[in-house]
Every structure is written in structure tokens, then in C-alpha cells.
């Protein structure tokens, strides 16, 4: 060996740092990655509702029944219900992250319900206003027409199942009472 960093193998070549053997060097004209870059995975197909295959699998798994032990009893419940129960129990035991998740979700549910109630109230108020205009127009023109809101006594409930879903049979006064008022 000569006194440098490089090894000499006969008179052929010098091998060492920065000088790899010719057999391990890239061949001129040949790619160093013959198979090329791997293709991107295909995007998951979505259904008409926008659910991907993965979304459908998650929903199926969330509906799957599992056995949950609570004390001495074993109860079959969905994965979603079991996971929700586990998070809420952790929150009740003092887990700060679980408590934050639970209160955030509760606030989101309250917000969504408030918006839905406001939208429903808007629809009802618009309906009331339009029916008021229609009744006033009929009164001005002395026109008659079908009732805008038919009276429950005018309906023939025999064609339907047991009667109106919200009322019980008459109590003799000629008025139908609501289930909530009868109890």
C-alpha cells in the first residue's frame, strides 16, 4: 500500500474515499431507479352522497355491536356508543382532554339545535304571514276557497290508521285533546 488514503489494486484503479470500485458505480445510460417513482395511490371513489369507501367502512364499524362490561352486567352496544361512553366516563373521572372534547361537542350540538330552531321559527313565521295575506285577500275579494288549515274534525281519520298521530278520540266536548294534555 502506498502512503495515501487510496488503495491500489494492481495498475488498474485506485479505490478509496470518493473513488468507489467501477463495478459498483452507475452504468452510463442506465437509470439508477429502473422501476421509477412509485405511482400515487388512487383517490378513493366516492358515492353519490360523497361518502368514500373508507367512510362507509368506518360507519359500518361504528354500528357493529360489541360486548361492554359495566360492573357485573355485560351489555351489547354499538362501537360508537361504547366509545362515547368511555370518553364521557374519562371526563367524569377528571381527564382534562376528555372533558374538553365532551364540552366542545355539547356546545356544537347546542349551537346546531339553536340554529335549527331559529330556521323552523322563521319558516313558521313566514307561513303565518303568507296565510294572513291570503285570508285578507280572500276577505277583500269576498272569495271562498278551500280552507288553508283544515280543522281536525273535518278530516276523515278512518282512512288512516288509528286516528291522528297527535290526538286521542273526542272526550265528549267536541275537541280533540293532545296526548300531552291528556296524561
C-alpha positions as CSV (number, residue, x, y, z in Angstrom):
1,X,0.0,0.0,0.0
2,X,1.2,3.5,-0.7
3,X,1.0,6.1,2.0
4,X,-2.4,7.7,1.0
5,X,-6.0,7.1,1.7
6,X,-6.5,5.2,-1.5
7,X,-5.8,1.5,-2.1
8,X,-4.2,0.5,-5.2
9,X,-5.2,-2.8,-6.8
10,X,-2.5,-3.5,-9.2
11,X,-2.3,-1.0,-12.0
12,X,-6.0,-1.0,-12.7
13,X,-7.7,1.5,-10.4
14,X,-7.4,3.4,-7.2
15,X,-10.2,2.6,-4.7
16,X,-11.0,4.7,-1.6
17,X,-12.9,7.7,-0.4
18,X,-14.5,9.3,-3.4
19,X,-13.4,6.6,-5.7
20,X,-15.7,3.5,-5.5
21,X,-14.9,0.4,-7.5
22,X,-16.0,0.6,-11.1
23,X,-18.3,-2.4,-10.7
24,X,-20.5,-0.6,-8.1
25,X,-20.7,2.7,-10.0
26,X,-23.7,3.7,-12.1
27,X,-23.6,2.5,-15.6
28,X,-23.7,5.3,-18.2
29,X,-27.1,5.4,-19.9
30,X,-28.9,3.2,-17.4
31,X,-31.2,4.6,-14.8
32,X,-30.4,4.4,-11.2
33,X,-34.1,3.8,-10.4
34,X,-35.1,1.4,-13.1
35,X,-38.7,0.9,-11.8
36,X,-39.2,4.6,-11.5
37,X,-41.1,6.6,-8.9
38,X,-44.0,4.7,-7.4
39,X,-47.4,5.9,-8.6
40,X,-49.6,7.9,-6.3
41,X,-52.3,5.8,-4.7
42,X,-55.7,6.2,-6.5
43,X,-58.1,8.5,-4.8
44,X,-60.8,6.6,-3.1
45,X,-64.0,6.6,-5.1
46,X,-66.9,8.5,-3.6
47,X,-70.6,7.6,-3.7
48,X,-73.4,10.0,-4.8
49,X,-73.7,11.1,-1.2
50,X,-70.0,12.0,-1.0
51,X,-69.0,9.1,1.2
52,X,-65.8,7.4,0.3
53,X,-65.3,3.6,0.6
54,X,-63.3,4.3,3.8
55,X,-66.2,6.5,5.2
56,X,-68.6,3.6,4.6
57,X,-66.3,1.2,6.3
58,X,-65.9,3.5,9.3
59,X,-69.7,3.9,9.6
60,X,-70.2,0.1,9.4
61,X,-67.7,-0.5,12.1
62,X,-69.3,2.2,14.3
63,X,-72.6,0.3,14.0
64,X,-71.0,-3.0,14.9
65,X,-72.2,-4.5,18.2
66,X,-69.6,-5.2,20.9
67,X,-69.9,-6.6,24.4
68,X,-69.3,-4.0,27.1
69,X,-68.9,-4.9,30.8
70,X,-70.2,-2.4,33.3
71,X,-69.9,-3.7,36.8
72,X,-71.4,-7.2,36.8
73,X,-73.5,-6.8,33.7
74,X,-72.4,-7.4,30.1
75,X,-74.3,-5.3,27.5
76,X,-74.2,-5.4,23.7
77,X,-73.9,-2.0,22.3
78,X,-72.5,-0.2,19.2
79,X,-68.8,0.7,18.9
80,X,-69.9,4.4,18.7
81,X,-71.9,4.2,21.9
82,X,-69.2,2.3,23.7
83,X,-66.5,4.9,22.6
84,X,-68.8,7.8,23.6
85,X,-69.4,6.2,27.0
86,X,-65.7,5.6,27.5
87,X,-64.8,9.3,26.7
88,X,-67.6,10.6,29.0
89,X,-66.5,8.3,31.8
90,X,-62.9,9.5,31.5
91,X,-64.2,13.1,31.6
92,X,-66.2,12.3,34.7
93,X,-63.1,10.9,36.3
94,X,-61.2,14.1,35.7
95,X,-59.4,13.6,32.3
96,X,-59.0,17.2,31.1
97,X,-58.7,16.3,27.4
98,X,-61.8,14.1,27.5
99,X,-63.7,16.8,29.4
100,X,-62.7,19.4,26.8
101,X,-63.8,17.0,24.0
102,X,-67.2,16.4,25.7
103,X,-67.9,20.1,26.4
104,X,-66.8,21.1,22.8
105,X,-69.2,18.5,21.4
106,X,-72.0,19.6,23.7
107,X,-71.5,23.2,22.7
108,X,-71.6,22.2,19.0
109,X,-74.8,20.2,19.5
110,X,-76.5,23.2,21.3
111,X,-75.4,25.6,18.6
112,X,-76.8,23.3,15.8
113,X,-80.1,22.9,17.6
114,X,-80.4,26.6,18.2
115,X,-79.8,27.2,14.5
116,X,-82.4,24.6,13.6
117,X,-85.0,26.1,16.0
118,X,-84.4,29.5,14.5
119,X,-84.8,28.2,11.0
120,X,-88.0,26.4,11.9
121,X,-89.3,29.5,13.6
122,X,-88.5,31.5,10.5
123,X,-90.4,29.1,8.3
124,X,-93.4,29.1,10.7
125,X,-93.5,32.9,10.9
126,X,-93.3,33.2,7.1
127,X,-96.1,30.7,6.7
128,X,-98.2,32.6,9.2
129,X,-97.6,35.8,7.4
130,X,-98.4,34.3,4.0
131,X,-101.6,32.7,5.3
132,X,-102.6,36.1,6.8
133,X,-102.1,37.8,3.5
134,X,-104.1,35.1,1.7
135,X,-107.0,35.3,4.2
136,X,-107.0,39.1,3.9
137,X,-107.1,38.8,0.1
138,X,-110.0,36.4,0.2
139,X,-111.9,38.7,2.6
140,X,-111.3,41.8,0.3
141,X,-112.5,39.9,-2.8
142,X,-115.2,38.1,-0.9
143,X,-113.8,34.9,-2.3
144,X,-114.2,31.5,-0.9
145,X,-111.9,28.6,-1.3
146,X,-110.5,25.6,0.4
147,X,-109.5,26.1,4.0
148,X,-105.9,26.9,4.4
149,X,-105.6,24.8,7.5
150,X,-108.3,22.2,7.7
151,X,-109.9,21.6,11.1
152,X,-109.2,18.2,12.6
153,X,-112.9,17.4,12.9
154,X,-113.2,17.9,9.1
155,X,-110.7,15.1,8.4
156,X,-111.9,11.5,7.9
157,X,-109.4,9.7,10.1
158,X,-110.9,6.3,9.3
159,X,-108.9,6.2,6.1
160,X,-105.8,6.5,8.1
161,X,-104.6,4.0,10.8
162,X,-105.9,4.5,14.3
163,X,-106.5,8.3,14.1
164,X,-104.4,11.4,14.1
165,X,-101.0,10.7,15.5
166,X,-101.2,13.6,17.9
167,X,-104.8,13.4,19.2
168,X,-106.9,10.9,21.1
169,X,-110.6,10.3,20.4
170,X,-113.0,13.1,21.4
171,X,-113.8,13.5,25.1
172,X,-117.4,14.5,24.6
173,X,-116.7,18.2,24.3
174,X,-116.2,18.1,20.6
175,X,-112.5,18.9,20.9
176,X,-109.6,16.6,20.3
177,X,-107.1,16.8,23.1
178,X,-103.3,16.4,22.6
179,X,-101.6,13.4,24.1
180,X,-99.5,15.6,26.3
181,X,-102.6,17.4,27.7
182,X,-104.4,14.1,28.4
183,X,-101.7,12.5,30.5
